[in-house]
Amino acid sequence: MQVIRDRIELIKGKRETLLQLLEQPNLGTLRIDVNQALEEMDDLLEEFERTFPVE
C-alpha cells in the first residue's frame, strides 16, 4: 500500500508541471489536452482518496 501511496504522491507532483504548462502563452490547441489531463488527474486522485482514505 505504501508503494501505491508513493506513486500517487509522484503523480501529484507532476500535476504542478501541467499547471505551469498552462501558463505558457503559445500552447494553442494543446491547452485543451492539458486541461483535460488535469481534470482526469483530479478525478482519479479524488477517487483514490475516497477508496483508500488516509488512516
CHARMM-style PDB file with segment names, atoms N, HN, CA, C and O in Angstrom:
ATOM      1  N   MET     1       0.824  -1.191   0.000  1.00  0.00      PROA
ATOM      2  CA  MET     1       0.000   0.000   0.000  1.00  0.00      PROA
ATOM      3  C   MET     1       0.870   1.257   0.000  1.00  0.00      PROA
ATOM      4  O   MET     1       0.522   2.261  -0.622  1.00  0.00      PROA
ATOM      5  N   GLN     2       1.988   1.196   0.692  1.00  0.00      PROA
ATOM      6  HN  GLN     2       2.271   0.381   1.197  1.00  0.00      PROA
ATOM      7  CA  GLN     2       2.866   2.363   0.755  1.00  0.00      PROA
ATOM      8  C   GLN     2       3.455   2.681  -0.620  1.00  0.00      PROA
ATOM      9  O   GLN     2       3.640   3.849  -0.961  1.00  0.00      PROA
ATOM     10  N   VAL     3       3.745   1.661  -1.398  1.00  0.00      PROA
ATOM     11  HN  VAL     3       3.595   0.712  -1.122  1.00  0.00      PROA
ATOM     12  CA  VAL     3       4.273   1.881  -2.754  1.00  0.00      PROA
ATOM     13  C   VAL     3       3.245   2.629  -3.601  1.00  0.00      PROA
ATOM     14  O   VAL     3       3.596   3.539  -4.353  1.00  0.00      PROA
ATOM     15  N   ILE     4       1.987   2.246  -3.478  1.00  0.00      PROA
ATOM     16  HN  ILE     4       1.701   1.507  -2.867  1.00  0.00      PROA
ATOM     17  CA  ILE     4       0.925   2.918  -4.231  1.00  0.00      PROA
ATOM     18  C   ILE     4       0.815   4.374  -3.785  1.00  0.00      PROA
ATOM     19  O   ILE     4       0.699   5.269  -4.622  1.00  0.00      PROA
ATOM     20  N   ARG     5       0.850   4.616  -2.488  1.00  0.00      PROA
ATOM     21  HN  ARG     5       0.945   3.889  -1.808  1.00  0.00      PROA
ATOM     22  CA  ARG     5       0.762   5.992  -1.980  1.00  0.00      PROA
ATOM     23  C   ARG     5       1.952   6.824  -2.472  1.00  0.00      PROA
ATOM     24  O   ARG     5       1.792   7.998  -2.808  1.00  0.00      PROA
ATOM     25  N   ASP     6       3.131   6.226  -2.514  1.00  0.00      PROA
ATOM     26  HN  ASP     6       3.262   5.273  -2.241  1.00  0.00      PROA
ATOM     27  CA  ASP     6       4.311   6.935  -3.010  1.00  0.00      PROA
ATOM     28  C   ASP     6       4.140   7.315  -4.475  1.00  0.00      PROA
ATOM     29  O   ASP     6       4.525   8.409  -4.890  1.00  0.00      PROA
ATOM     30  N   ARG     7       3.572   6.422  -5.243  1.00  0.00      PROA
ATOM     31  HN  ARG     7       3.259   5.534  -4.906  1.00  0.00      PROA
ATOM     32  CA  ARG     7       3.352   6.702  -6.671  1.00  0.00      PROA
ATOM     33  C   ARG     7       2.296   7.789  -6.858  1.00  0.00      PROA
ATOM     34  O   ARG     7       2.407   8.616  -7.763  1.00  0.00      PROA
ATOM     35  N   ILE     8       1.283   7.789  -6.010  1.00  0.00      PROA
ATOM     36  HN  ILE     8       1.193   7.117  -5.274  1.00  0.00      PROA
ATOM     37  CA  ILE     8       0.252   8.831  -6.072  1.00  0.00      PROA
ATOM     38  C   ILE     8       0.887  10.184  -5.769  1.00  0.00      PROA
ATOM     39  O   ILE     8       0.560  11.175  -6.421  1.00  0.00      PROA
ATOM     40  N   GLU     9       1.771  10.240  -4.809  1.00  0.00      PROA
ATOM     41  HN  GLU     9       2.037   9.435  -4.279  1.00  0.00      PROA
ATOM     42  CA  GLU     9       2.459  11.498  -4.492  1.00  0.00      PROA
ATOM     43  C   GLU     9       3.309  11.958  -5.674  1.00  0.00      PROA
ATOM     44  O   GLU     9       3.410  13.158  -5.930  1.00  0.00      PROA
ATOM     45  N   LEU    10       3.906  11.043  -6.379  1.00  0.00      PROA
ATOM     46  HN  LEU    10       3.825  10.068  -6.172  1.00  0.00      PROA
ATOM     47  CA  LEU    10       4.674  11.374  -7.580  1.00  0.00      PROA
ATOM     48  C   LEU    10       3.764  11.980  -8.643  1.00  0.00      PROA
ATOM     49  O   LEU    10       4.129  12.957  -9.297  1.00  0.00      PROA
ATOM     50  N   ILE    11       2.588  11.401  -8.812  1.00  0.00      PROA
ATOM     51  HN  ILE    11       2.292  10.607  -8.281  1.00  0.00      PROA
ATOM     52  CA  ILE    11       1.609  11.921  -9.775  1.00  0.00      PROA
ATOM     53  C   ILE    11       1.163  13.317  -9.365  1.00  0.00      PROA
ATOM     54  O   ILE    11       1.029  14.199 -10.213  1.00  0.00      PROA
ATOM     55  N   LYS    12       0.934  13.525  -8.083  1.00  0.00      PROA
ATOM     56  HN  LYS    12       1.043  12.809  -7.393  1.00  0.00      PROA
ATOM     57  CA  LYS    12       0.537  14.852  -7.610  1.00  0.00      PROA
ATOM     58  C   LYS    12       1.608  15.891  -7.943  1.00  0.00      PROA
ATOM     59  O   LYS    12       1.291  17.036  -8.263  1.00  0.00      PROA
ATOM     60  N   GLY    13       2.862  15.489  -7.866  1.00  0.00      PROA
ATOM     61  HN  GLY    13       3.119  14.559  -7.606  1.00  0.00      PROA
ATOM     62  CA  GLY    13       3.958  16.388  -8.220  1.00  0.00      PROA
ATOM     63  C   GLY    13       3.946  16.748  -9.701  1.00  0.00      PROA
ATOM     64  O   GLY    13       4.276  17.874 -10.070  1.00  0.00      PROA
ATOM     65  N   LYS    14       3.574  15.815 -10.531  1.00  0.00      PROA
ATOM     66  HN  LYS    14       3.306  14.900 -10.231  1.00  0.00      PROA
ATOM     67  CA  LYS    14       3.516  16.072 -11.970  1.00  0.00      PROA
ATOM     68  C   LYS    14       2.347  16.987 -12.323  1.00  0.00      PROA
ATOM     69  O   LYS    14       2.367  17.649 -13.361  1.00  0.00      PROA
ATOM     70  N   ARG    15       1.345  17.025 -11.477  1.00  0.00      PROA
ATOM     71  HN  ARG    15       1.329  16.488 -10.635  1.00  0.00      PROA
ATOM     72  CA  ARG    15       0.207  17.922 -11.704  1.00  0.00      PROA
ATOM     73  C   ARG    15       0.678  19.371 -11.745  1.00  0.00      PROA
ATOM     74  O   ARG    15       0.191  20.167 -12.548  1.00  0.00      PROA
ATOM     75  N   GLU    16       1.609  19.702 -10.891  1.00  0.00      PROA
ATOM     76  HN  GLU    16       2.004  19.055 -10.239  1.00  0.00      PROA
ATOM     77  CA  GLU    16       2.145  21.065 -10.857  1.00  0.00      PROA
ATOM     78  C   GLU    16       2.808  21.415 -12.194  1.00  0.00      PROA
ATOM     79  O   GLU    16       2.727  22.557 -12.646  1.00  0.00      PROA
ATOM     80  N   THR    17       3.449  20.454 -12.813  1.00  0.00      PROA
ATOM     81  HN  THR    17       3.514  19.526 -12.446  1.00  0.00      PROA
ATOM     82  CA  THR    17       4.061  20.681 -14.124  1.00  0.00      PROA
ATOM     83  C   THR    17       3.006  21.025 -15.164  1.00  0.00      PROA
ATOM     84  O   THR    17       3.218  21.909 -15.994  1.00  0.00      PROA
ATOM     85  N   LEU    18       1.881  20.339 -15.127  1.00  0.00      PROA
ATOM     86  HN  LEU    18       1.709  19.620 -14.452  1.00  0.00      PROA
ATOM     87  CA  LEU    18       0.794  20.636 -16.063  1.00  0.00      PROA
ATOM     88  C   LEU    18       0.253  22.046 -15.825  1.00  0.00      PROA
ATOM     89  O   LEU    18      -0.057  22.762 -16.777  1.00  0.00      PROA
ATOM     90  N   LEU    19       0.140  22.441 -14.566  1.00  0.00      PROA
ATOM     91  HN  LEU    19       0.392  21.859 -13.792  1.00  0.00      PROA
ATOM     92  CA  LEU    19      -0.335  23.792 -14.259  1.00  0.00      PROA
ATOM     93  C   LEU    19       0.628  24.849 -14.806  1.00  0.00      PROA
ATOM     94  O   LEU    19       0.196  25.879 -15.324  1.00  0.00      PROA
ATOM     95  N   GLN    20       1.908  24.595 -14.690  1.00  0.00      PROA
ATOM     96  HN  GLN    20       2.258  23.758 -14.269  1.00  0.00      PROA
ATOM     97  CA  GLN    20       2.902  25.522 -15.232  1.00  0.00      PROA
ATOM     98  C   GLN    20       2.814  25.573 -16.754  1.00  0.00      PROA
ATOM     99  O   GLN    20       2.982  26.633 -17.357  1.00  0.00      PROA
ATOM    100  N   LEU    21       2.555  24.441 -17.360  1.00  0.00      PROA
ATOM    101  HN  LEU    21       2.418  23.580 -16.871  1.00  0.00      PROA
ATOM    102  CA  LEU    21       2.422  24.385 -18.809  1.00  0.00      PROA
ATOM    103  C   LEU    21       1.249  25.248 -19.275  1.00  0.00      PROA
ATOM    104  O   LEU    21       1.333  25.898 -20.317  1.00  0.00      PROA
ATOM    105  N   LEU    22       0.166  25.255 -18.514  1.00  0.00      PROA
ATOM    106  HN  LEU    22       0.098  24.726 -17.668  1.00  0.00      PROA
ATOM    107  CA  LEU    22      -0.999  26.063 -18.873  1.00  0.00      PROA
ATOM    108  C   LEU    22      -0.684  27.560 -18.903  1.00  0.00      PROA
ATOM    109  O   LEU    22      -1.361  28.325 -19.590  1.00  0.00      PROA
ATOM    110  N   GLU    23       0.326  27.970 -18.171  1.00  0.00      PROA
ATOM    111  HN  GLU    23       0.876  27.350 -17.613  1.00  0.00      PROA
ATOM    112  CA  GLU    23       0.692  29.380 -18.121  1.00  0.00      PROA
ATOM    113  C   GLU    23       1.430  29.840 -19.375  1.00  0.00      PROA
ATOM    114  O   GLU    23       1.619  31.039 -19.585  1.00  0.00      PROA
ATOM    115  N   GLN    24       1.846  28.888 -20.206  1.00  0.00      PROA
ATOM    116  HN  GLN    24       1.693  27.915 -20.036  1.00  0.00      PROA
ATOM    117  CA  GLN    24       2.566  29.237 -21.426  1.00  0.00      PROA
ATOM    118  C   GLN    24       1.610  29.850 -22.444  1.00  0.00      PROA
ATOM    119  O   GLN    24       0.557  29.277 -22.722  1.00  0.00      PROA
ATOM    120  N   PRO    25       1.958  30.994 -22.996  1.00  0.00      PROA
ATOM    121  CA  PRO    25       1.050  31.676 -23.905  1.00  0.00      PROA
ATOM    122  C   PRO    25       0.951  31.038 -25.298  1.00  0.00      PROA
ATOM    123  O   PRO    25       0.013  31.333 -26.038  1.00  0.00      PROA
ATOM    124  N   ASN    26       1.882  30.189 -25.658  1.00  0.00      PROA
ATOM    125  HN  ASN    26       2.644  29.950 -25.056  1.00  0.00      PROA
ATOM    126  CA  ASN    26       1.927  29.650 -27.019  1.00  0.00      PROA
ATOM    127  C   ASN    26       1.454  28.199 -27.121  1.00  0.00      PROA
ATOM    128  O   ASN    26       1.915  27.464 -27.994  1.00  0.00      PROA
ATOM    129  N   LEU    27       0.557  27.782 -26.260  1.00  0.00      PROA
ATOM    130  HN  LEU    27       0.181  28.379 -25.550  1.00  0.00      PROA
ATOM    131  CA  LEU    27       0.093  26.391 -26.266  1.00  0.00      PROA
ATOM    132  C   LEU    27      -0.841  26.079 -27.429  1.00  0.00      PROA
ATOM    133  O   LEU    27      -0.841  24.963 -27.949  1.00  0.00      PROA
ATOM    134  N   GLY    28      -1.618  27.043 -27.825  1.00  0.00      PROA
ATOM    135  HN  GLY    28      -1.617  27.949 -27.403  1.00  0.00      PROA
ATOM    136  CA  GLY    28      -2.575  26.803 -28.904  1.00  0.00      PROA
ATOM    137  C   GLY    28      -3.602  25.763 -28.488  1.00  0.00      PROA
ATOM    138  O   GLY    28      -4.118  25.799 -27.371  1.00  0.00      PROA
ATOM    139  N   THR    29      -3.898  24.830 -29.400  1.00  0.00      PROA
ATOM    140  HN  THR    29      -3.479  24.801 -30.307  1.00  0.00      PROA
ATOM    141  CA  THR    29      -4.927  23.829 -29.118  1.00  0.00      PROA
ATOM    142  C   THR    29      -4.461  22.779 -28.112  1.00  0.00      PROA
ATOM    143  O   THR    29      -5.274  22.011 -27.597  1.00  0.00      PROA
ATOM    144  N   LEU    30      -3.172  22.743 -27.832  1.00  0.00      PROA
ATOM    145  HN  LEU    30      -2.512  23.367 -28.250  1.00  0.00      PROA
ATOM    146  CA  LEU    30      -2.666  21.812 -26.815  1.00  0.00      PROA
ATOM    147  C   LEU    30      -3.245  22.143 -25.444  1.00  0.00      PROA
ATOM    148  O   LEU    30      -3.320  21.280 -24.569  1.00  0.00      PROA
ATOM    149  N   ARG    31      -3.649  23.384 -25.262  1.00  0.00      PROA
ATOM    150  HN  ARG    31      -3.588  24.086 -25.972  1.00  0.00      PROA
ATOM    151  CA  ARG    31      -4.252  23.813 -23.987  1.00  0.00      PROA
ATOM    152  C   ARG    31      -5.455  22.943 -23.632  1.00  0.00      PROA
ATOM    153  O   ARG    31      -5.670  22.630 -22.461  1.00  0.00      PROA
ATOM    154  N   ILE    32      -6.240  22.552 -24.637  1.00  0.00      PROA
ATOM    155  HN  ILE    32      -6.065  22.807 -25.588  1.00  0.00      PROA
ATOM    156  CA  ILE    32      -7.412  21.697 -24.410  1.00  0.00      PROA
ATOM    157  C   ILE    32      -6.984  20.356 -23.820  1.00  0.00      PROA
ATOM    158  O   ILE    32      -7.602  19.856 -22.880  1.00  0.00      PROA
ATOM    159  N   ASP    33      -5.924  19.780 -24.378  1.00  0.00      PROA
ATOM    160  HN  ASP    33      -5.422  20.186 -25.141  1.00  0.00      PROA
ATOM    161  CA  ASP    33      -5.433  18.484 -23.890  1.00  0.00      PROA
ATOM    162  C   ASP    33      -4.875  18.592 -22.477  1.00  0.00      PROA
ATOM    163  O   ASP    33      -5.083  17.701 -21.653  1.00  0.00      PROA
ATOM    164  N   VAL    34      -4.173  19.671 -22.199  1.00  0.00      PROA
ATOM    165  HN  VAL    34      -4.004  20.394 -22.868  1.00  0.00      PROA
ATOM    166  CA  VAL    34      -3.614  19.857 -20.857  1.00  0.00      PROA
ATOM    167  C   VAL    34      -4.743  20.021 -19.844  1.00  0.00      PROA
ATOM    168  O   VAL    34      -4.693  19.447 -18.756  1.00  0.00      PROA
ATOM    169  N   ASN    35      -5.756  20.800 -20.199  1.00  0.00      PROA
ATOM    170  HN  ASN    35      -5.797  21.266 -21.083  1.00  0.00      PROA
ATOM    171  CA  ASN    35      -6.910  20.953 -19.306  1.00  0.00      PROA
ATOM    172  C   ASN    35      -7.596  19.616 -19.054  1.00  0.00      PROA
ATOM    173  O   ASN    35      -7.963  19.309 -17.920  1.00  0.00      PROA
ATOM    174  N   GLN    36      -7.767  18.831 -20.093  1.00  0.00      PROA
ATOM    175  HN  GLN    36      -7.469  19.081 -21.014  1.00  0.00      PROA
ATOM    176  CA  GLN    36      -8.407  17.526 -19.944  1.00  0.00      PROA
ATOM    177  C   GLN    36      -7.562  16.606 -19.065  1.00  0.00      PROA
ATOM    178  O   GLN    36      -8.095  15.881 -18.225  1.00  0.00      PROA
ATOM    179  N   ALA    37      -6.258  16.639 -19.258  1.00  0.00      PROA
ATOM    180  HN  ALA    37      -5.825  17.228 -19.940  1.00  0.00      PROA
ATOM    181  CA  ALA    37      -5.365  15.813 -18.430  1.00  0.00      PROA
ATOM    182  C   ALA    37      -5.491  16.206 -16.961  1.00  0.00      PROA
ATOM    183  O   ALA    37      -5.529  15.341 -16.087  1.00  0.00      PROA
ATOM    184  N   LEU    38      -5.555  17.502 -16.690  1.00  0.00      PROA
ATOM    185  HN  LEU    38      -5.524  18.205 -17.401  1.00  0.00      PROA
ATOM    186  CA  LEU    38      -5.707  17.960 -15.310  1.00  0.00      PROA
ATOM    187  C   LEU    38      -7.031  17.501 -14.709  1.00  0.00      PROA
ATOM    188  O   LEU    38      -7.074  17.053 -13.564  1.00  0.00      PROA
ATOM    189  N   GLU    39      -8.097  17.611 -15.472  1.00  0.00      PROA
ATOM    190  HN  GLU    39      -8.063  17.975 -16.402  1.00  0.00      PROA
ATOM    191  CA  GLU    39      -9.404  17.185 -14.977  1.00  0.00      PROA
ATOM    192  C   GLU    39      -9.418  15.690 -14.667  1.00  0.00      PROA
ATOM    193  O   GLU    39      -9.922  15.268 -13.626  1.00  0.00      PROA
ATOM    194  N   GLU    40      -8.866  14.904 -15.571  1.00  0.00      PROA
ATOM    195  HN  GLU    40      -8.456  15.247 -16.416  1.00  0.00      PROA
ATOM    196  CA  GLU    40      -8.843  13.454 -15.361  1.00  0.00      PROA
ATOM    197  C   GLU    40      -7.949  13.087 -14.192  1.00  0.00      PROA
ATOM    198  O   GLU    40      -8.284  12.194 -13.413  1.00  0.00      PROA
ATOM    199  N   MET    41      -6.818  13.764 -14.060  1.00  0.00      PROA
ATOM    200  HN  MET    41      -6.546  14.489 -14.693  1.00  0.00      PROA
ATOM    201  CA  MET    41      -5.919  13.505 -12.949  1.00  0.00      PROA
ATOM    202  C   MET    41      -6.608  13.828 -11.629  1.00  0.00      PROA
ATOM    203  O   MET    41      -6.514  13.062 -10.670  1.00  0.00      PROA
ATOM    204  N   ASP    42      -7.302  14.968 -11.581  1.00  0.00      PROA
ATOM    205  HN  ASP    42      -7.378  15.591 -12.360  1.00  0.00      PROA
ATOM    206  CA  ASP    42      -8.016  15.347 -10.358  1.00  0.00      PROA
ATOM    207  C   ASP    42      -9.094  14.323 -10.007  1.00  0.00      PROA
ATOM    208  O   ASP    42      -9.257  13.964  -8.841  1.00  0.00      PROA
ATOM    209  N   ASP    43      -9.826  13.856 -11.014  1.00  0.00      PROA
ATOM    210  HN  ASP    43      -9.694  14.148 -11.961  1.00  0.00      PROA
ATOM    211  CA  ASP    43     -10.855  12.843 -10.778  1.00  0.00      PROA
ATOM    212  C   ASP    43     -10.249  11.561 -10.216  1.00  0.00      PROA
ATOM    213  O   ASP    43     -10.773  10.985  -9.263  1.00  0.00      PROA
ATOM    214  N   LEU    44      -9.150  11.121 -10.806  1.00  0.00      PROA
ATOM    215  HN  LEU    44      -8.723  11.588 -11.580  1.00  0.00      PROA
ATOM    216  CA  LEU    44      -8.510   9.891 -10.335  1.00  0.00      PROA
ATOM    217  C   LEU    44      -7.949  10.044  -8.923  1.00  0.00      PROA
ATOM    218  O   LEU    44      -8.042   9.122  -8.114  1.00  0.00      PROA
ATOM    219  N   LEU    45      -7.372  11.201  -8.629  1.00  0.00      PROA
ATOM    220  HN  LEU    45      -7.298  11.951  -9.287  1.00  0.00      PROA
ATOM    221  CA  LEU    45      -6.837  11.425  -7.288  1.00  0.00      PROA
ATOM    222  C   LEU    45      -7.951  11.460  -6.249  1.00  0.00      PROA
ATOM    223  O   LEU    45      -7.796  10.927  -5.150  1.00  0.00      PROA
ATOM    224  N   GLU    46      -9.072  12.086  -6.595  1.00  0.00      PROA
ATOM    225  HN  GLU    46      -9.198  12.519  -7.488  1.00  0.00      PROA
ATOM    226  CA  GLU    46     -10.214  12.105  -5.677  1.00  0.00      PROA
ATOM    227  C   GLU    46     -10.743  10.693  -5.444  1.00  0.00      PROA
ATOM    228  O   GLU    46     -11.057  10.316  -4.315  1.00  0.00      PROA
ATOM    229  N   GLU    47     -10.838   9.927  -6.509  1.00  0.00      PROA
ATOM    230  HN  GLU    47     -10.583  10.233  -7.427  1.00  0.00      PROA
ATOM    231  CA  GLU    47     -11.333   8.555  -6.383  1.00  0.00      PROA
ATOM    232  C   GLU    47     -10.392   7.716  -5.526  1.00  0.00      PROA
ATOM    233  O   GLU    47     -10.845   6.903  -4.720  1.00  0.00      PROA
ATOM    234  N   PHE    48      -9.098   7.905  -5.694  1.00  0.00      PROA
ATOM    235  HN  PHE    48      -8.729   8.565  -6.349  1.00  0.00      PROA
ATOM    236  CA  PHE    48      -8.128   7.182  -4.890  1.00  0.00      PROA
ATOM    237  C   PHE    48      -8.303   7.522  -3.411  1.00  0.00      PROA
ATOM    238  O   PHE    48      -8.292   6.637  -2.556  1.00  0.00      PROA
ATOM    239  N   GLU    49      -8.466   8.820  -3.117  1.00  0.00      PROA
ATOM    240  HN  GLU    49      -8.476   9.540  -3.812  1.00  0.00      PROA
ATOM    241  CA  GLU    49      -8.621   9.238  -1.719  1.00  0.00      PROA
ATOM    242  C   GLU    49      -9.917   8.696  -1.108  1.00  0.00      PROA
ATOM    243  O   GLU    49      -9.955   8.371   0.079  1.00  0.00      PROA
ATOM    244  N   ARG    50     -10.968   8.599  -1.907  1.00  0.00      PROA
ATOM    245  HN  ARG    50     -10.938   8.862  -2.871  1.00  0.00      PROA
ATOM    246  CA  ARG    50     -12.229   8.021  -1.396  1.00  0.00      PROA
ATOM    247  C   ARG    50     -12.071   6.519  -1.149  1.00  0.00      PROA
ATOM    248  O   ARG    50     -12.588   5.986  -0.167  1.00  0.00      PROA
ATOM    249  N   THR    51     -11.360   5.852  -2.039  1.00  0.00      PROA
ATOM    250  HN  THR    51     -10.940   6.284  -2.837  1.00  0.00      PROA
ATOM    251  CA  THR    51     -11.213   4.402  -1.939  1.00  0.00      PROA
ATOM    252  C   THR    51     -10.225   4.016  -0.840  1.00  0.00      PROA
ATOM    253  O   THR    51     -10.443   3.043  -0.118  1.00  0.00      PROA
ATOM    254  N   PHE    52      -9.149   4.776  -0.716  1.00  0.00      PROA
ATOM    255  HN  PHE    52      -8.972   5.566  -1.302  1.00  0.00      PROA
ATOM    256  CA  PHE    52      -8.112   4.478   0.265  1.00  0.00      PROA
ATOM    257  C   PHE    52      -7.876   5.718   1.125  1.00  0.00      PROA
ATOM    258  O   PHE    52      -6.862   6.397   0.965  1.00  0.00      PROA
ATOM    259  N   PRO    53      -8.798   6.015   2.033  1.00  0.00      PROA
ATOM    260  CA  PRO    53      -8.622   7.206   2.873  1.00  0.00      PROA
ATOM    261  C   PRO    53      -7.388   7.077   3.765  1.00  0.00      PROA
ATOM    262  O   PRO    53      -6.985   5.977   4.142  1.00  0.00      PROA
ATOM    263  N   VAL    54      -6.808   8.214   4.089  1.00  0.00      PROA
ATOM    264  HN  VAL    54      -7.136   9.108   3.783  1.00  0.00      PROA
ATOM    265  CA  VAL    54      -5.645   8.225   4.974  1.00  0.00      PROA
ATOM    266  C   VAL    54      -6.091   7.775   6.348  1.00  0.00      PROA
ATOM    267  O   VAL    54      -7.069   8.280   6.900  1.00  0.00      PROA
ATOM    268  N   GLU    55      -5.374   6.839   6.880  1.00  0.00      PROA
ATOM    269  HN  GLU    55      -4.579   6.429   6.433  1.00  0.00      PROA
ATOM    270  CA  GLU    55      -5.769   6.259   8.183  1.00  0.00      PROA
ATOM    271  C   GLU    55      -5.192   7.034   9.328  1.00  0.00      PROA
ATOM    272  OT1 GLU    55      -5.423   6.687  10.487  1.00  0.00      PROA
TER     273      GLU     55
END
